[in-house]
Amino acid sequence: MEFFALNLLDSGVQLSMVCAVIGLIFAFLLIGIVIRAPAGNERMRQIAGAIQEGAKAYLNRQVVTISVIAIVIFVLLFFFKDHPTSIGFLIGAVCSLSAGFIGMRVAVIANVRTTQAATTSLTRALRMAFNGGAVTGLLVVGLALLAVSIFYITASKMVGHDMAVRSLVGLALGASLISVFARLGGGIYTKAADVGADLVGKIEQGFEEDDPRNPATIADNVGDNVGDCAGMAADVFETYAVSLIGAILVGALTLAGNPAAIVYPFVLGGISVLGAICGVLFVNFSKAKPAAALFGGVLTSAVVSAILFWPATHYLFPTGVTISGIVRTPTQLYFASFIGLVMTAVVVAITNYYTSMRYAPVQKIARASETGHATNIIAGLAVGQHATALPVGFIGIAILLSFHFAGLYGIAIAVMSMLSMAGIIISLDSFGPITDNAGGVAVMSNLPKEVRAVTDQLDAVGNTMKAVTKGYAIASAGLAALVLFGSYVEELKAHVTRNGEPFVFQFSLTEPKVIIGLFLGGLLPFIFTAFSMDAVGKAAGAVVREVRRQLKAKPGILTGQDTPEYGTCVDIVTKAALREMIVPALLPLVFVVAVAVIKPLGPVVLGGLLVGTIVTGLFVAIAMTSGGGAWDNAKKFIEEGNLGGKGSFAHQAAVTGDTVGDPYKDTAGPAINPMIKVVNIVAILIIPIFF
């Protein structure tokens, strides 16, 4: 056992790289399975091709826009920080973009093949959509683990261990900043198109979902991919990378001289890649109903990880470790990692309750729709706010228990363990837009209603999965940001003592500067989401006007004699998304640097700002994503024939609620995740520059 422990200690990082490569190989095998599947008839391929072209065109333009900003930041870091950090920033940015781009490309290939599979059976359609999503999930964890591992090993050999650890923050910033842009840009695109298509198509014209007569329908389907696939992939890539880097930082700062503290997070990540593969295999061989099969995959992944975490923890820490003067046993460290796995299950279960059609919250919104648009909105807002209580309560319990077992390092390990589940969780998230697009292809190709019934069933499950994964991303982001705040305090302390000065900063609630920082940090998520919501509203208004113009100018569209100008709506939302994403994405940078530059404020106010952003960001994000998901499925609940069904007064009110919830759940709410981490990462980076 001692020999195995020695090997794991010496080669743990390399073994995690092997696991990451195995995950990437499995992802490429799934790509082959998806591509080889039949893509349907000529009409289906034509529609899928239009969606692919729109998504590719948008992402290409987004990459150009983001690259300009990234190059400016790279140059600033290169000259004002250090070379390893700037290179790390570049690697993080490139990998984050790559994860989103490849995942999106596979999703737009899988959608039409899911439609074709739906013509044969529900099970085949489920597996096709899930495998398309699993490519994104495995790419995210594989690329993140591989990027951090290779950079850490290479930098350690070139500039030394301490410098390598500090420069990892640059990689985290690159991933996080790109993620904010991807989340915002994709979210603005998808929801502007969706809201515009619904307001004119469903309410004014009485069109079905994805009716080919709706000029905004292609833009809507493109948006599902650039927002939910590319945006979510970049989001969770950075959360995973930041959580891994945060755990390494905490291990290096609080357990200096114990190499196992740095190797352990890598090992947990490597094990969970294997767990994710087991979860993917479970879904592919399961004959259960869609929701049961998908949740079974999550459970399988968690059980495999929980079993393998035990020997890995005991091999790396055979005699335990001393944290804050207290000896922690390997079993206590294992419990900290186990808490992360349990938290994943808890957050998934809670979010499922608030957003699934089977439970009271969604049905409450649906019933409120019978009395009007306003009562639907009121009920949706209430559900979103109710949905914050249980997740935050359990997050508090998780923080308390993991800190009890292993101090701040225990919290970092719990977060890393939770994020290690990202492979299977993101597979569920990407499943949603694939099934949504599959339904669109079915309608626009005039396939039998039985096919649309299959895709609708999968789409309803996909809506819940998207809400569940966003809840998971937000909870893990809040915990990851807390770890980063701890790293900020420890790094500040190390920086001050390195300069031969005593550490005199007090982060106490009796200190007025801390309160000022809390107010500034608490304000940031509200301003950030306000800009995001405004952007969707303006772009959606432009889509509404364009759809009305086309229907008035070409009455033959309604009878099928004229073809809508789909490309015009695509162009409108593309330009709006790229234009409107820049200001809110740069807000976190502006806030942090402004506080650091203004000398009377300084590191204490900045510390308060970090905590304020984490607290209010967590509540706002959970309320928005859960409320938006509940609004969406309340509409779906009515469309299934309940409370009057499609075209009824209740349905019209539910469509209004859904259009309000769209930017809540797919633009503003999810974009808070990377935003709160950007704030913390930038704060750590600028310590040696301004303090």
Secondary structure, DSSP 8 states (H G I E B T S, - for coil): -HHHHHHHHHHHHHHHHHHHHHHHHHHHHHHHHHHHS----HHHHHHHHHHHHHHHHHHHHHHHHHHHHHHHHHHHHHHHT-HHHHHHHHHHHHHHHHHHHHHHHHHHHHHHHHHHHHTT-HHHHHHHHHHHHHHHHHHHHHHHHHHHHHHHHHHHHHH-HHHHHHHHHHHHHHHHHHHHHHHHHHHHHHHHHHHHHHIIIIIIS---TT-TT-TTHHHHHHHIIIIIIIIHHHHHHHHHHHHHHHHHHHHHHHSTT-THHHHHHHHHHHHHHHHHHHHHHHHHH--S-HHHHHHHHHHHHHHHHHHHHHHHHHHH-TT-EEETTEEE-HHHHHHHHHHHHHHHHHHHHHHHHHH-TTSHHHHHHHHHGGG-HHHHHHHHHHHHHHTTHHHHHHHHHHHHHHHHHHHHHHHHHHHHHHHTTHHHHHHHHHHHHHHHHHHHHHHHTT--HHHHHHHHHHHHHHHHHHHHHHHHHHHHHHHHHHHHHHHHHHHHHHHHHHTT--------TTSHHHHHHHHHHHHHHHHHHHHHHHHHHHHHHHHHHHHHHHHHH-THHHHTSS---HHHHHHHHHHHHHHHTHHHHHHHHHHHHHHHHSTTTHHHHHHHHHHHHHHHHHHHHHHHHHHHHHHHHHHHHHHTTGGG-TTSHHHHHHHHHHHHHHHIIIIIHHHHHHHHHHHHHHHHHTHHHH-
